[in-house]
Amino acid sequence: MEEKIEKAIEYYNFKSKKILDYINSNSNLTVEQVIESGEELAILEYKITALEVAKES
């Protein structure tokens, strides 16, 4: 089970990095795009946190 949790954490970290790279590499994003990306990042961070807590239990 711990291996599945680790793989999920890796995946969500990868997705977070892709979103951050997208935001940082584009200087002409609209406000809506920035907000949507921020919301996606927040969701991913919640998932990562929950998985890390589950891993420690």
N, C-alpha and C positions, 0 to 999 in steps of 0.2 A: 504494500500500500504506500509506503514511504517513497518508493521509486516513482509511482504515478504522481504523487504530490510534487516531487522534485521536477518531473517533466512538465507539469502544469505551470509551476513557478517559472521555469526556463522559458516556456512559451509566452506567458504573459509579460515577462521582462523583455523578450524579443519584440512583442507587439508594442510595448511602451516605447522602446528605443526607436522603432520605425516611425511612430507618431511624432516623437520629439525631433527626429531627423527631418521629417516632412515639414514641421513647423519652422525649424531653424534654417532650412535651406530655401524657403520661399519668403520673399520679401513683399509679395503682393497678395497676401491672403486677406480675405474679407473678414469682417468682425464675426460673422456667422461661422466661418471655417475655424477661426481660432477658438470660439466658444465650443463648437462641436468637438474639436480635438481635445480641448480641456476636459470636457465631460467624459470622453472616452478614456482619457488618462486617469481620471478620478475613479471610474469604474474598475479599470485594470488594477489600480493601486489597492482598492478595497479587496479585490479577489486575491491579490498577492498577499496582503496582510492576513486574510482569512486562512489561506493555505499555509502560511508560515506558522500561525497559531495552531492549526490542526497538526502540523508536522511535529511541533514541540509536545503535543499532548500524548 
